[in-house]
């Protein structure tokens, strides 16, 4: 299981990489920022769900 700061850091880092590493995309800065926010929220939800699933599986066994 991961701690909440670790989940936040991984989510922000992965979203930042996905949003700002593509140099050939002709996206505006506003579109990249919106993509960054949406990707951060999406990754955060998935990672919290996985973390909760691991925690729940640990309780059951």
mmCIF file as Biopython writes it, N, C-alpha, C and O atoms, coordinates in Angstrom:
data_model
#
loop_
_atom_site.group_PDB
_atom_site.id
_atom_site.type_symbol
_atom_site.label_atom_id
_atom_site.label_alt_id
_atom_site.label_comp_id
_atom_site.label_asym_id
_atom_site.label_entity_id
_atom_site.label_seq_id
_atom_site.pdbx_PDB_ins_code
_atom_site.Cartn_x
_atom_site.Cartn_y
_atom_site.Cartn_z
_atom_site.occupancy
_atom_site.B_iso_or_equiv
_atom_site.auth_seq_id
_atom_site.auth_asym_id
_atom_site.pdbx_PDB_model_num
ATOM 1   N N  . UNK A ? 1  ? 0.829   -1.177  0.000   1.0 0.0 1  A 1 
ATOM 2   C CA . UNK A ? 1  ? 0.000   0.000   0.000   1.0 0.0 1  A 1 
ATOM 3   C C  . UNK A ? 1  ? 0.875   1.243   0.000   1.0 0.0 1  A 1 
ATOM 4   O O  . UNK A ? 1  ? 1.978   1.250   0.547   1.0 0.0 1  A 1 
ATOM 5   N N  . UNK A ? 2  ? 0.370   2.268   -0.611  1.0 0.0 2  A 1 
ATOM 6   C CA . UNK A ? 2  ? 1.100   3.526   -0.683  1.0 0.0 2  A 1 
ATOM 7   C C  . UNK A ? 2  ? 0.459   4.567   0.227   1.0 0.0 2  A 1 
ATOM 8   O O  . UNK A ? 2  ? -0.738  4.504   0.507   1.0 0.0 2  A 1 
ATOM 9   N N  . UNK A ? 3  ? 1.247   5.506   0.679   1.0 0.0 3  A 1 
ATOM 10  C CA . UNK A ? 3  ? 0.708   6.600   1.472   1.0 0.0 3  A 1 
ATOM 11  C C  . UNK A ? 3  ? 0.085   7.642   0.542   1.0 0.0 3  A 1 
ATOM 12  O O  . UNK A ? 3  ? 0.351   7.652   -0.660  1.0 0.0 3  A 1 
ATOM 13  N N  . UNK A ? 4  ? -0.739  8.508   1.106   1.0 0.0 4  A 1 
ATOM 14  C CA . UNK A ? 4  ? -1.411  9.534   0.312   1.0 0.0 4  A 1 
ATOM 15  C C  . UNK A ? 4  ? -0.415  10.488  -0.365  1.0 0.0 4  A 1 
ATOM 16  O O  . UNK A ? 4  ? -0.622  10.821  -1.532  1.0 0.0 4  A 1 
ATOM 17  N N  . UNK A ? 5  ? 0.657   10.947  0.308   1.0 0.0 5  A 1 
ATOM 18  C CA . UNK A ? 5  ? 1.625   11.795  -0.396  1.0 0.0 5  A 1 
ATOM 19  C C  . UNK A ? 5  ? 2.297   11.087  -1.578  1.0 0.0 5  A 1 
ATOM 20  O O  . UNK A ? 5  ? 2.584   11.716  -2.597  1.0 0.0 5  A 1 
ATOM 21  N N  . UNK A ? 6  ? 2.543   9.799   -1.443  1.0 0.0 6  A 1 
ATOM 22  C CA . UNK A ? 6  ? 3.138   9.052   -2.554  1.0 0.0 6  A 1 
ATOM 23  C C  . UNK A ? 6  ? 2.169   8.968   -3.727  1.0 0.0 6  A 1 
ATOM 24  O O  . UNK A ? 6  ? 2.576   9.120   -4.879  1.0 0.0 6  A 1 
ATOM 25  N N  . UNK A ? 7  ? 0.901   8.729   -3.447  1.0 0.0 7  A 1 
ATOM 26  C CA . UNK A ? 7  ? -0.108  8.653   -4.501  1.0 0.0 7  A 1 
ATOM 27  C C  . UNK A ? 7  ? -0.238  10.007  -5.200  1.0 0.0 7  A 1 
ATOM 28  O O  . UNK A ? 7  ? -0.315  10.066  -6.427  1.0 0.0 7  A 1 
ATOM 29  N N  . UNK A ? 8  ? -0.263  11.087  -4.427  1.0 0.0 8  A 1 
ATOM 30  C CA . UNK A ? 8  ? -0.358  12.426  -5.018  1.0 0.0 8  A 1 
ATOM 31  C C  . UNK A ? 8  ? 0.857   12.739  -5.884  1.0 0.0 8  A 1 
ATOM 32  O O  . UNK A ? 8  ? 0.720   13.279  -6.981  1.0 0.0 8  A 1 
ATOM 33  N N  . UNK A ? 9  ? 2.033   12.403  -5.394  1.0 0.0 9  A 1 
ATOM 34  C CA . UNK A ? 9  ? 3.253   12.671  -6.154  1.0 0.0 9  A 1 
ATOM 35  C C  . UNK A ? 9  ? 3.313   11.896  -7.449  1.0 0.0 9  A 1 
ATOM 36  O O  . UNK A ? 9  ? 3.693   12.444  -8.484  1.0 0.0 9  A 1 
ATOM 37  N N  . UNK A ? 10 ? 2.944   10.631  -7.407  1.0 0.0 10 A 1 
ATOM 38  C CA . UNK A ? 10 ? 2.943   9.821   -8.623  1.0 0.0 10 A 1 
ATOM 39  C C  . UNK A ? 10 ? 1.902   10.341  -9.607  1.0 0.0 10 A 1 
ATOM 40  O O  . UNK A ? 10 ? 2.167   10.403  -10.808 1.0 0.0 10 A 1 
ATOM 41  N N  . UNK A ? 11 ? 0.729   10.714  -9.119  1.0 0.0 11 A 1 
ATOM 42  C CA . UNK A ? 11 ? -0.328  11.223  -9.989  1.0 0.0 11 A 1 
ATOM 43  C C  . UNK A ? 11 ? 0.086   12.519  -10.680 1.0 0.0 11 A 1 
ATOM 44  O O  . UNK A ? 11 ? -0.098  12.674  -11.887 1.0 0.0 11 A 1 
ATOM 45  N N  . UNK A ? 12 ? 0.638   13.432  -9.919  1.0 0.0 12 A 1 
ATOM 46  C CA . UNK A ? 12 ? 1.051   14.722  -10.485 1.0 0.0 12 A 1 
ATOM 47  C C  . UNK A ? 12 ? 2.220   14.535  -11.448 1.0 0.0 12 A 1 
ATOM 48  O O  . UNK A ? 12 ? 2.254   15.155  -12.511 1.0 0.0 12 A 1 
ATOM 49  N N  . UNK A ? 13 ? 3.166   13.695  -11.087 1.0 0.0 13 A 1 
ATOM 50  C CA . UNK A ? 13 ? 4.318   13.455  -11.958 1.0 0.0 13 A 1 
ATOM 51  C C  . UNK A ? 13 ? 3.933   12.797  -13.266 1.0 0.0 13 A 1 
ATOM 52  O O  . UNK A ? 13 ? 4.403   13.202  -14.329 1.0 0.0 13 A 1 
ATOM 53  N N  . UNK A ? 14 ? 3.079   11.780  -13.197 1.0 0.0 14 A 1 
ATOM 54  C CA . UNK A ? 14 ? 2.661   11.091  -14.417 1.0 0.0 14 A 1 
ATOM 55  C C  . UNK A ? 14 ? 1.820   12.001  -15.308 1.0 0.0 14 A 1 
ATOM 56  O O  . UNK A ? 14 ? 1.972   11.984  -16.529 1.0 0.0 14 A 1 
ATOM 57  N N  . UNK A ? 15 ? 0.943   12.786  -14.710 1.0 0.0 15 A 1 
ATOM 58  C CA . UNK A ? 15 ? 0.118   13.705  -15.495 1.0 0.0 15 A 1 
ATOM 59  C C  . UNK A ? 15 ? 0.971   14.811  -16.113 1.0 0.0 15 A 1 
ATOM 60  O O  . UNK A ? 15 ? 0.745   15.198  -17.260 1.0 0.0 15 A 1 
ATOM 61  N N  . UNK A ? 16 ? 1.931   15.315  -15.375 1.0 0.0 16 A 1 
ATOM 62  C CA . UNK A ? 16 ? 2.825   16.337  -15.916 1.0 0.0 16 A 1 
ATOM 63  C C  . UNK A ? 16 ? 3.643   15.816  -17.074 1.0 0.0 16 A 1 
ATOM 64  O O  . UNK A ? 16 ? 3.831   16.510  -18.073 1.0 0.0 16 A 1 
ATOM 65  N N  . UNK A ? 17 ? 4.127   14.602  -16.944 1.0 0.0 17 A 1 
ATOM 66  C CA . UNK A ? 17 ? 4.875   13.991  -18.039 1.0 0.0 17 A 1 
ATOM 67  C C  . UNK A ? 17 ? 3.990   13.815  -19.267 1.0 0.0 17 A 1 
ATOM 68  O O  . UNK A ? 17 ? 4.407   14.111  -20.387 1.0 0.0 17 A 1 
ATOM 69  N N  . UNK A ? 18 ? 2.767   13.331  -19.054 1.0 0.0 18 A 1 
ATOM 70  C CA . UNK A ? 18 ? 1.863   13.107  -20.179 1.0 0.0 18 A 1 
ATOM 71  C C  . UNK A ? 18 ? 1.441   14.411  -20.848 1.0 0.0 18 A 1 
ATOM 72  O O  . UNK A ? 18 ? 1.290   14.458  -22.069 1.0 0.0 18 A 1 
ATOM 73  N N  . UNK A ? 19 ? 1.254   15.452  -20.072 1.0 0.0 19 A 1 
ATOM 74  C CA . UNK A ? 19 ? 0.752   16.710  -20.628 1.0 0.0 19 A 1 
ATOM 75  C C  . UNK A ? 19 ? 1.839   17.560  -21.274 1.0 0.0 19 A 1 
ATOM 76  O O  . UNK A ? 19 ? 1.593   18.193  -22.301 1.0 0.0 19 A 1 
ATOM 77  N N  . UNK A ? 20 ? 3.023   17.586  -20.698 1.0 0.0 20 A 1 
ATOM 78  C CA . UNK A ? 20 ? 4.025   18.545  -21.136 1.0 0.0 20 A 1 
ATOM 79  C C  . UNK A ? 20 ? 5.229   17.941  -21.850 1.0 0.0 20 A 1 
ATOM 80  O O  . UNK A ? 20 ? 6.141   18.678  -22.224 1.0 0.0 20 A 1 
ATOM 81  N N  . UNK A ? 21 ? 5.263   16.635  -22.052 1.0 0.0 21 A 1 
ATOM 82  C CA . UNK A ? 21 ? 6.431   16.045  -22.700 1.0 0.0 21 A 1 
ATOM 83  C C  . UNK A ? 21 ? 6.284   15.934  -24.210 1.0 0.0 21 A 1 
ATOM 84  O O  . UNK A ? 21 ? 7.270   15.684  -24.905 1.0 0.0 21 A 1 
ATOM 85  N N  . UNK A ? 22 ? 5.103   16.110  -24.721 1.0 0.0 22 A 1 
ATOM 86  C CA . UNK A ? 22 ? 4.870   15.981  -26.164 1.0 0.0 22 A 1 
ATOM 87  C C  . UNK A ? 22 ? 5.189   17.295  -26.858 1.0 0.0 22 A 1 
ATOM 88  O O  . UNK A ? 22 ? 4.399   18.238  -26.813 1.0 0.0 22 A 1 
ATOM 89  N N  . UNK A ? 23 ? 6.326   17.351  -27.486 1.0 0.0 23 A 1 
ATOM 90  C CA . UNK A ? 23 ? 6.759   18.600  -28.105 1.0 0.0 23 A 1 
ATOM 91  C C  . UNK A ? 23 ? 6.187   18.796  -29.506 1.0 0.0 23 A 1 
ATOM 92  O O  . UNK A ? 23 ? 6.107   19.927  -29.984 1.0 0.0 23 A 1 
ATOM 93  N N  . UNK A ? 24 ? 5.793   17.727  -30.161 1.0 0.0 24 A 1 
ATOM 94  C CA . UNK A ? 24 ? 5.296   17.840  -31.524 1.0 0.0 24 A 1 
ATOM 95  C C  . UNK A ? 24 ? 3.808   18.128  -31.608 1.0 0.0 24 A 1 
ATOM 96  O O  . UNK A ? 24 ? 3.296   18.396  -32.695 1.0 0.0 24 A 1 
ATOM 97  N N  . UNK A ? 25 ? 3.108   18.080  -30.494 1.0 0.0 25 A 1 
ATOM 98  C CA . UNK A ? 25 ? 1.674   18.359  -30.497 1.0 0.0 25 A 1 
ATOM 99  C C  . UNK A ? 25 ? 1.446   19.867  -30.530 1.0 0.0 25 A 1 
ATOM 100 O O  . UNK A ? 25 ? 2.049   20.599  -29.745 1.0 0.0 25 A 1 
ATOM 101 N N  . UNK A ? 26 ? 0.596   20.330  -31.415 1.0 0.0 26 A 1 
ATOM 102 C CA . UNK A ? 26 ? 0.328   21.776  -31.498 1.0 0.0 26 A 1 
ATOM 103 C C  . UNK A ? 26 ? -0.761  22.221  -30.522 1.0 0.0 26 A 1 
ATOM 104 O O  . UNK A ? 26 ? -1.687  22.930  -30.915 1.0 0.0 26 A 1 
ATOM 105 N N  . UNK A ? 27 ? -0.662  21.821  -29.277 1.0 0.0 27 A 1 
ATOM 106 C CA . UNK A ? 27 ? -1.650  22.207  -28.278 1.0 0.0 27 A 1 
ATOM 107 C C  . UNK A ? 27 ? -1.289  23.553  -27.672 1.0 0.0 27 A 1 
ATOM 108 O O  . UNK A ? 27 ? -0.115  23.888  -27.517 1.0 0.0 27 A 1 
ATOM 109 N N  . UNK A ? 28 ? -2.318  24.315  -27.332 1.0 0.0 28 A 1 
ATOM 110 C CA . UNK A ? 28 ? -2.076  25.567  -26.630 1.0 0.0 28 A 1 
ATOM 111 C C  . UNK A ? 28 ? -1.759  25.274  -25.164 1.0 0.0 28 A 1 
ATOM 112 O O  . UNK A ? 28 ? -1.979  24.164  -24.678 1.0 0.0 28 A 1 
ATOM 113 N N  . UNK A ? 29 ? -1.251  26.263  -24.488 1.0 0.0 29 A 1 
ATOM 114 C CA . UNK A ? 29 ? -0.905  26.095  -23.074 1.0 0.0 29 A 1 
ATOM 115 C C  . UNK A ? 29 ? -2.145  25.812  -22.237 1.0 0.0 29 A 1 
ATOM 116 O O  . UNK A ? 29 ? -2.095  25.001  -21.312 1.0 0.0 29 A 1 
ATOM 117 N N  . UNK A ? 30 ? -3.247  26.462  -22.547 1.0 0.0 30 A 1 
ATOM 118 C CA . UNK A ? 30 ? -4.485  26.243  -21.799 1.0 0.0 30 A 1 
ATOM 119 C C  . UNK A ? 30 ? -4.974  24.810  -21.968 1.0 0.0 30 A 1 
ATOM 120 O O  . UNK A ? 30 ? -5.438  24.193  -21.009 1.0 0.0 30 A 1 
ATOM 121 N N  . UNK A ? 31 ? -4.874  24.282  -23.175 1.0 0.0 31 A 1 
ATOM 122 C CA . UNK A ? 31 ? -5.306  22.905  -23.413 1.0 0.0 31 A 1 
ATOM 123 C C  . UNK A ? 31 ? -4.398  21.916  -22.679 1.0 0.0 31 A 1 
ATOM 124 O O  . UNK A ? 31 ? -4.876  20.907  -22.162 1.0 0.0 31 A 1 
ATOM 125 N N  . UNK A ? 32 ? -3.106  22.197  -22.632 1.0 0.0 32 A 1 
ATOM 126 C CA . UNK A ? 32 ? -2.190  21.323  -21.897 1.0 0.0 32 A 1 
ATOM 127 C C  . UNK A ? 32 ? -2.480  21.354  -20.397 1.0 0.0 32 A 1 
ATOM 128 O O  . UNK A ? 32 ? -2.419  20.319  -19.733 1.0 0.0 32 A 1 
ATOM 129 N N  . UNK A ? 33 ? -2.795  22.533  -19.861 1.0 0.0 33 A 1 
ATOM 130 C CA . UNK A ? 33 ? -3.109  22.647  -18.437 1.0 0.0 33 A 1 
ATOM 131 C C  . UNK A ? 33 ? -4.403  21.904  -18.115 1.0 0.0 33 A 1 
ATOM 132 O O  . UNK A ? 33 ? -4.486  21.220  -17.095 1.0 0.0 33 A 1 
ATOM 133 N N  . UNK A ? 34 ? -5.406  22.031  -18.971 1.0 0.0 34 A 1 
ATOM 134 C CA . UNK A ? 34 ? -6.662  21.293  -18.769 1.0 0.0 34 A 1 
ATOM 135 C C  . UNK A ? 34 ? -6.422  19.792  -18.833 1.0 0.0 34 A 1 
ATOM 136 O O  . UNK A ? 34 ? -6.986  19.039  -18.039 1.0 0.0 34 A 1 
ATOM 137 N N  . UNK A ? 35 ? -5.593  19.354  -19.768 1.0 0.0 35 A 1 
ATOM 138 C CA . UNK A ? 35 ? -5.251  17.939  -19.874 1.0 0.0 35 A 1 
ATOM 139 C C  . UNK A ? 35 ? -4.501  17.482  -18.624 1.0 0.0 35 A 1 
ATOM 140 O O  . UNK A ? 35 ? -4.735  16.379  -18.131 1.0 0.0 35 A 1 
ATOM 141 N N  . UNK A ? 36 ? -3.611  18.313  -18.116 1.0 0.0 36 A 1 
ATOM 142 C CA . UNK A ? 36 ? -2.857  17.997  -16.904 1.0 0.0 36 A 1 
ATOM 143 C C  . UNK A ? 36 ? -3.788  17.805  -15.708 1.0 0.0 36 A 1 
ATOM 144 O O  . UNK A ? 36 ? -3.640  16.844  -14.953 1.0 0.0 36 A 1 
ATOM 145 N N  . UNK A ? 37 ? -4.744  18.717  -15.535 1.0 0.0 37 A 1 
ATOM 146 C CA . UNK A ? 37 ? -5.683  18.622  -14.416 1.0 0.0 37 A 1 
ATOM 147 C C  . UNK A ? 37 ? -6.557  17.378  -14.548 1.0 0.0 37 A 1 
ATOM 148 O O  . UNK A ? 37 ? -6.756  16.654  -13.573 1.0 0.0 37 A 1 
ATOM 149 N N  . UNK A ? 38 ? -7.078  17.128  -15.747 1.0 0.0 38 A 1 
ATOM 150 C CA . UNK A ? 38 ? -7.928  15.956  -15.961 1.0 0.0 38 A 1 
ATOM 151 C C  . UNK A ? 38 ? -7.147  14.657  -15.754 1.0 0.0 38 A 1 
ATOM 152 O O  . UNK A ? 38 ? -7.657  13.715  -15.148 1.0 0.0 38 A 1 
ATOM 153 N N  . UNK A ? 39 ? -5.924  14.609  -16.252 1.0 0.0 39 A 1 
ATOM 154 C CA . UNK A ? 39 ? -5.106  13.406  -16.090 1.0 0.0 39 A 1 
ATOM 155 C C  . UNK A ? 39 ? -4.732  13.195  -14.626 1.0 0.0 39 A 1 
ATOM 156 O O  . UNK A ? 39 ? -4.711  12.057  -14.156 1.0 0.0 39 A 1 
ATOM 157 N N  . UNK A ? 40 ? -4.441  14.260  -13.907 1.0 0.0 40 A 1 
ATOM 158 C CA . UNK A ? 40 ? -4.120  14.144  -12.484 1.0 0.0 40 A 1 
ATOM 159 C C  . UNK A ? 40 ? -5.296  13.563  -11.708 1.0 0.0 40 A 1 
ATOM 160 O O  . UNK A ? 40 ? -5.121  12.666  -10.883 1.0 0.0 40 A 1 
ATOM 161 N N  . UNK A ? 41 ? -6.488  14.074  -11.972 1.0 0.0 41 A 1 
ATOM 162 C CA . UNK A ? 41 ? -7.679  13.580  -11.274 1.0 0.0 41 A 1 
ATOM 163 C C  . UNK A ? 41 ? -7.952  12.125  -11.645 1.0 0.0 41 A 1 
ATOM 164 O O  . UNK A ? 41 ? -8.267  11.308  -10.779 1.0 0.0 41 A 1 
ATOM 165 N N  . UNK A ? 42 ? -7.832  11.806  -12.922 1.0 0.0 42 A 1 
ATOM 166 C CA . UNK A ? 42 ? -8.071  10.430  -13.365 1.0 0.0 42 A 1 
ATOM 167 C C  . UNK A ? 42 ? -7.096  9.439   -12.758 1.0 0.0 42 A 1 
ATOM 168 O O  . UNK A ? 42 ? -7.502  8.389   -12.260 1.0 0.0 42 A 1 
ATOM 169 N N  . UNK A ? 43 ? -5.818  9.766   -12.797 1.0 0.0 43 A 1 
ATOM 170 C CA . UNK A ? 43 ? -4.798  8.880   -12.229 1.0 0.0 43 A 1 
ATOM 171 C C  . UNK A ? 43 ? -4.977  8.761   -10.715 1.0 0.0 43 A 1 
ATOM 172 O O  . UNK A ? 43 ? -4.805  7.683   -10.147 1.0 0.0 43 A 1 
ATOM 173 N N  . UNK A ? 44 ? -5.320  9.866   -10.074 1.0 0.0 44 A 1 
ATOM 174 C CA . UNK A ? 44 ? -5.534  9.858   -8.628  1.0 0.0 44 A 1 
ATOM 175 C C  . UNK A ? 44 ? -6.688  8.928   -8.259  1.0 0.0 44 A 1 
ATOM 176 O O  . UNK A ? 44 ? -6.577  8.162   -7.301  1.0 0.0 44 A 1 
ATOM 177 N N  . UNK A ? 45 ? -7.780  8.981   -8.993  1.0 0.0 45 A 1 
ATOM 178 C CA . UNK A ? 45 ? -8.929  8.117   -8.719  1.0 0.0 45 A 1 
ATOM 179 C C  . UNK A ? 45 ? -8.557  6.654   -8.897  1.0 0.0 45 A 1 
ATOM 180 O O  . UNK A ? 45 ? -8.904  5.816   -8.064  1.0 0.0 45 A 1 
ATOM 181 N N  . UNK A ? 46 ? -7.858  6.347   -9.973  1.0 0.0 46 A 1 
ATOM 182 C CA . UNK A ? 46 ? -7.467  4.952   -10.227 1.0 0.0 46 A 1 
ATOM 183 C C  . UNK A ? 46 ? -6.515  4.451   -9.146  1.0 0.0 46 A 1 
ATOM 184 O O  . UNK A ? 46 ? -6.672  3.336   -8.647  1.0 0.0 46 A 1 
ATOM 185 N N  . UNK A ? 47 ? -5.535  5.263   -8.786  1.0 0.0 47 A 1 
ATOM 186 C CA . UNK A ? 47 ? -4.562  4.815   -7.780  1.0 0.0 47 A 1 
ATOM 187 C C  . UNK A ? 47 ? -5.196  4.672   -6.402  1.0 0.0 47 A 1 
ATOM 188 O O  . UNK A ? 47 ? -4.837  3.762   -5.655  1.0 0.0 47 A 1 
ATOM 189 N N  . UNK A ? 48 ? -6.128  5.550   -6.051  1.0 0.0 48 A 1 
ATOM 190 C CA . UNK A ? 48 ? -6.820  5.403   -4.771  1.0 0.0 48 A 1 
ATOM 191 C C  . UNK A ? 48 ? -7.687  4.148   -4.766  1.0 0.0 48 A 1 
ATOM 192 O O  . UNK A ? 48 ? -7.785  3.463   -3.747  1.0 0.0 48 A 1 
ATOM 193 N N  . UNK A ? 49 ? -8.316  3.845   -5.901  1.0 0.0 49 A 1 
ATOM 194 C CA . UNK A ? 49 ? -9.129  2.630   -5.989  1.0 0.0 49 A 1 
ATOM 195 C C  . UNK A ? 49 ? -8.258  1.384   -5.841  1.0 0.0 49 A 1 
ATOM 196 O O  . UNK A ? 49 ? -8.631  0.447   -5.135  1.0 0.0 49 A 1 
ATOM 197 N N  . UNK A ? 50 ? -7.117  1.370   -6.493  1.0 0.0 50 A 1 
ATOM 198 C CA . UNK A ? 50 ? -6.205  0.227   -6.372  1.0 0.0 50 A 1 
ATOM 199 C C  . UNK A ? 50 ? -5.686  0.115   -4.944  1.0 0.0 50 A 1 
ATOM 200 O O  . UNK A ? 50 ? -5.618  -0.983  -4.391  1.0 0.0 50 A 1 
ATOM 201 N N  . UNK A ? 51 ? -5.325  1.233   -4.353  1.0 0.0 51 A 1 
ATOM 202 C CA . UNK A ? 51 ? -4.813  1.224   -2.983  1.0 0.0 51 A 1 
ATOM 203 C C  . UNK A ? 51 ? -5.881  0.733   -2.004  1.0 0.0 51 A 1 
ATOM 204 O O  . UNK A ? 51 ? -5.586  -0.045  -1.098  1.0 0.0 51 A 1 
ATOM 205 N N  . UNK A ? 52 ? -7.122  1.190   -2.190  1.0 0.0 52 A 1 
ATOM 206 C CA . UNK A ? 52 ? -8.204  0.729   -1.334  1.0 0.0 52 A 1 
ATOM 207 C C  . UNK A ? 52 ? -8.465  -0.757  -1.551  1.0 0.0 52 A 1 
ATOM 208 O O  . UNK A ? 52 ? -8.739  -1.485  -0.598  1.0 0.0 52 A 1 
ATOM 209 N N  . UNK A ? 53 ? -8.383  -1.206  -2.791  1.0 0.0 53 A 1 
ATOM 210 C CA . UNK A ? 53 ? -8.552  -2.630  -3.076  1.0 0.0 53 A 1 
ATOM 211 C C  . UNK A ? 53 ? -7.495  -3.478  -2.401  1.0 0.0 53 A 1 
ATOM 212 O O  . UNK A ? 53 ? -7.805  -4.542  -1.866  1.0 0.0 53 A 1 
ATOM 213 N N  . UNK A ? 54 ? -6.269  -3.032  -2.415  1.0 0.0 54 A 1 
ATOM 214 C CA . UNK A ? 54 ? -5.196  -3.751  -1.724  1.0 0.0 54 A 1 
ATOM 215 C C  . UNK A ? 54 ? -5.428  -3.771  -0.217  1.0 0.0 54 A 1 
ATOM 216 O O  . UNK A ? 54 ? -5.212  -4.788  0.442   1.0 0.0 54 A 1 
ATOM 217 N N  . UNK A ? 55 ? -5.867  -2.646  0.315   1.0 0.0 55 A 1 
ATOM 218 C CA . UNK A ? 55 ? -6.140  -2.556  1.750   1.0 0.0 55 A 1 
ATOM 219 C C  . UNK A ? 55 ? -7.280  -3.490  2.123   1.0 0.0 55 A 1 
ATOM 220 O O  . UNK A ? 55 ? -7.200  -4.190  3.133   1.0 0.0 55 A 1 
ATOM 221 N N  . UNK A ? 56 ? -8.340  -3.511  1.322   1.0 0.0 56 A 1 
ATOM 222 C CA . UNK A ? 56 ? -9.480  -4.369  1.588   1.0 0.0 56 A 1 
ATOM 223 C C  . UNK A ? 56 ? -9.104  -5.838  1.476   1.0 0.0 56 A 1 
ATOM 224 O O  . UNK A ? 56 ? -9.555  -6.655  2.277   1.0 0.0 56 A 1 
ATOM 225 N N  . UNK A ? 57 ? -8.281  -6.182  0.490   1.0 0.0 57 A 1 
ATOM 226 C CA . UNK A ? 57 ? -7.838  -7.564  0.321   1.0 0.0 57 A 1 
ATOM 227 C C  . UNK A ? 57 ? -6.972  -8.006  1.504   1.0 0.0 57 A 1 
ATOM 228 O O  . UNK A ? 57 ? -7.008  -9.168  1.907   1.0 0.0 57 A 1 
ATOM 229 N N  . UNK A ? 58 ? -6.202  -7.079  2.050   1.0 0.0 58 A 1 
ATOM 230 C CA . UNK A ? 58 ? -5.374  -7.374  3.207   1.0 0.0 58 A 1 
ATOM 231 C C  . UNK A ? 58 ? -6.227  -7.626  4.447   1.0 0.0 58 A 1 
ATOM 232 O O  . UNK A ? 58 ? -5.884  -8.474  5.270   1.0 0.0 58 A 1 
ATOM 233 N N  . UNK A ? 59 ? -7.323  -6.905  4.585   1.0 0.0 59 A 1 
ATOM 234 C CA . UNK A ? 59 ? -8.210  -7.085  5.727   1.0 0.0 59 A 1 
ATOM 235 C C  . UNK A ? 59 ? -8.936  -8.425  5.664   1.0 0.0 59 A 1 
ATOM 236 O O  . UNK A ? 59 ? -9.179  -9.059  6.691   1.0 0.0 59 A 1 
ATOM 237 N N  . UNK A ? 60 ? -9.279  -8.847  4.456   1.0 0.0 60 A 1 
ATOM 238 C CA . UNK A ? 60 ? -10.028 -10.090 4.284   1.0 0.0 60 A 1 
ATOM 239 C C  . UNK A ? 60 ? -9.181  -11.327 4.595   1.0 0.0 60 A 1 
ATOM 240 O O  . UNK A ? 60 ? -9.711  -12.355 5.017   1.0 0.0 60 A 1 
ATOM 241 N N  . UNK A ? 61 ? -7.879  -11.228 4.388   1.0 0.0 61 A 1 
ATOM 242 C CA . UNK A ? 61 ? -7.043  -12.412 4.603   1.0 0.0 61 A 1 
ATOM 243 C C  . UNK A ? 61 ? -6.453  -12.482 5.979   1.0 0.0 61 A 1 
ATOM 244 O O  . UNK A ? 61 ? -5.730  -13.428 6.293   1.0 0.0 61 A 1 
#
